[in-house]
Amino acid sequence: MRTGTLEIGASSGPGTYVVPHMIEEFQQQCPDVIVHVSVGSTAEVRHWLKFGSGHVRCHLR
């Protein structure tokens, strides 16, 4: 069994229409993983990545 957290940052289009379906499928396979989603404009997501407040991060045990 996997546990932990998965943090996702996405722009508004994917964050609204694509990511929720992906999370639903993911959580069927890994129900004990907590998923956090941050949705922002493309410029905000770039800013998060550029200045380190957003990055690819997944902590599973």
Summary of the structure (lengths in Angstrom):
residues: 61
radius of gyration: 12.2
end to end distance: 8.2
largest distance: 36.6
contacts: 149
relative contact order: 0.31
helix: 43%
strand: 33%
